[in-house]
Amino acid sequence: MSLCERAASGSALLWPRVLLFGDSITQFSFQQGGWGSLLADRLVRKCDVLNRGFSGYNTRWAKIILPRLIRKGPGMENPVAVTIFFGANDSSLKDENPKQHVPLDEYSANLRDMVQYLRSVDVPRERVILITPPPLCEAAWEKECVLKAGQPGSCHTPDPFPSLSGRCVILPQPGFPHQLDILLGGRQACNESVHFVLESALMDRHGCHID
């Protein structure tokens, strides 16, 4: 049934929902040229892309608020895809920023808990996309520290990517979701991979293509 036919029949015009869940990298992804805005533009009139990014959040806090964002519901209320993109704050140095720092084992466990929660509210693993935390550009971070604090410094591990990303990569074993390697793929590859997973989910559930 076409859009006009659905409207004429009195049917509610509802689109599948895609939820982007993460920290500031997700929160600010709808800025001009951001990966969230690019994805939303690509899916316009096909999916509603919801930004649920929380600046400063780590996986410890994320798993607490996730049940308030997604609950078991009928039909279109359940998202057809969920991205989980955390790790930048988890990698804060314990001595410099103990509030945001999350140990590696807990980081991995928190990701598993979030995936398992989503499965419990009828979001199957094939519709969950884990995005690895990004590498740290030390020169850019030093500049940011000087700009904001007036002095150079580092409150993140020199390169959080190998350790945290490694834990994220471990998860997509049988029973766990898709994983996007942001270092190897970059923004363009990330968008293309998310597009592929979303198309599979939508074809399975709604019989429609994302072109």
Secondary structure, DSSP 8 states (H G I E B T S, - for coil): --HHHHHHTT------EEEEEESHHHHGGGSTT-HHHHHHHHTTTT-EEEEEE-TT--HHHHHHHHHHH----SGGGS-SEEEEE--TTTTB-TTT-TTT---HHHHHHHHHHHHHHHHHTT--GGGEEEE------HHHHHHHHHHHHSS----B-S--IIIIIHHHHHS-STTS-EEE-HHHHHHHHHHHHHHHHHHHHHHHHT-----
